[in-house]
Amino acid sequence: MNSLFLAVLCAAFASIYLTKELEAFPSKDHIGTRIIGGEVARAGQFPFAAAIHVQTADSKFFCGGALTGNDWVITAGHCVYKHVSVTIRPVDYNIYLSPVYAWSMPLADDARAYALGWGQTSDADGELSNDLRYLYISTISNLECRMVYGDQITDNMVCAIGNYNEGTCTYPFAAAIHVQTANSKFFCGGALTSNDWVLTAGHCVYNAVLFTIQLGSAQLVSDDPNRMTVATSTYILHPDFKPDTIENDIGLIKFRRPVDYNMYLWNVIIYPLTLADYQQATILGWGQTSDDDPELSNDLRYATITTISNLECRMVYGDQVTDNMVCVIGNYNEGTCTGDNGSPLVIIHGRSYSVAGVASFISGNGCESTNPSGYTRTFPYMEWIKNITSDKDN
Ligand SMILES: *[C@@H]1O[C@H](CO)[C@@H](O)[C@H](O)[C@H]1NC(C)=O
């Protein structure tokens, strides 16, 4: 069987035909390059980027690559499968077409880098992107990565997470949610986990009739040209949510139409690890800033907190603290308050974020008490979130 590779470099500035014997590749199991969110690359910004259409005897798939010389492209092993000797006709460099050099040092555990690709821009959309997209990412340690993927992560691999944000909006995934039920109105926070879903607490969607959601602005009421407001009534409450014990206090709200990302409006990923005891994290919210002042805060506020062990938390709140919850304590007078419900607890990696918790409960003694505040851990619900948000029927 004679297979054909077609590499299109820099949007039709040159094309190279490569021929090689190749065994059938299981295209269904193929993990595509995927840039979710990110920016569209300018012409000439990444002159080494190669788009590779791979054809085997019985399938076709797509890979990205990088030009490392005028007759070589580096790509993933699974894109060429088995040992392949490739011959390509040398190309002439120009400002849109030039090579990139291999980084000659080990990547640090918290290095910032760009990821490039024409891959799908969401789980739901099976199409490749017409534009080359790029995204800032941060690498994580292999130790952290093995906690997610196990021992298959070798020292020659590196894992990265996205959502680096350069913009002036520090928390572009923060959502302000005005909730209306049949007989009341209240306020919750949330986190944009994709361009059409917001993650919040279960008690924020329980019995809801309508949501008005503000995105893209750290200010609740003052003028902001970047603020976007969407109304929606579609939500999914965790099927095992218990309003009395607030078990499984997690829910998702869907927009009627996906929103467009910009510098002020961007999704956050779910922290892919179990939150440790005594781990530092950041909490956000527009909630009350004191017990005495019932007003919400106009500015999105944040505080650094530390998780405590569930054993310690049960000493305060008893056995209603389940393993899917986590309690946190802040510095004196810093913590969660009314109106912060549903707001995310985030982990910062370099300058990128992931959401590890959703604000669930506060002490009956008030926000200014020294008692811990409670969050729903997101990690135990990762599969549930993925199932809901990737199901096109929702
Ligand atoms: C997610 O979907 C899969 C496949 O339908 C199912 O087996 C699994 O139980 C679901 N998980 C959750 C947590 O809903």
Ligand as a Chemical Component Dictionary entry (heavy atoms), coordinates in Angstrom:
data_LIG
# 
_chem_comp.id                   LIG 
_chem_comp.type                 NON-POLYMER 
_chem_comp.pdbx_formal_charge   0 
_chem_comp.three_letter_code    LIG 
# 
loop_
_chem_comp_atom.comp_id 
_chem_comp_atom.atom_id 
_chem_comp_atom.alt_atom_id 
_chem_comp_atom.type_symbol 
_chem_comp_atom.charge 
_chem_comp_atom.model_Cartn_x 
_chem_comp_atom.model_Cartn_y 
_chem_comp_atom.model_Cartn_z 
_chem_comp_atom.pdbx_ordinal 
LIG C1 C1 C 0 -20.898 9.487  31.734 1  
LIG O1 O1 O 0 -21.334 8.844  30.560 2  
LIG C2 C2 C 0 -20.915 7.488  30.471 3  
LIG C3 C3 C 0 -21.316 6.990  29.109 4  
LIG O2 O2 O 0 -22.670 7.242  28.830 5  
LIG C4 C4 C 0 -21.556 6.684  31.601 6  
LIG O3 O3 O 0 -21.164 5.351  31.546 7  
LIG C5 C5 C 0 -21.129 7.281  32.925 8  
LIG O4 O4 O 0 -21.781 6.618  33.987 9  
LIG C6 C6 C 0 -21.458 8.774  32.969 10 
LIG N1 N1 N 0 -20.872 9.316  34.175 11 
LIG C7 C7 C 0 -21.490 10.197 34.954 12 
LIG C8 C8 C 0 -20.763 10.580 36.189 13 
LIG O5 O5 O 0 -22.560 10.700 34.681 14 
# 
loop_
_chem_comp_bond.comp_id 
_chem_comp_bond.atom_id_1 
_chem_comp_bond.atom_id_2 
_chem_comp_bond.value_order 
_chem_comp_bond.pdbx_ordinal 
LIG C1 O1 SING 1  
LIG C1 C6 SING 2  
LIG O1 C2 SING 3  
LIG C2 C3 SING 4  
LIG C2 C4 SING 5  
LIG C3 O2 SING 6  
LIG C4 O3 SING 7  
LIG C4 C5 SING 8  
LIG C5 O4 SING 9  
LIG C5 C6 SING 10 
LIG C6 N1 SING 11 
LIG N1 C7 SING 12 
LIG C7 C8 SING 13 
LIG C7 O5 DOUB 14 
# 
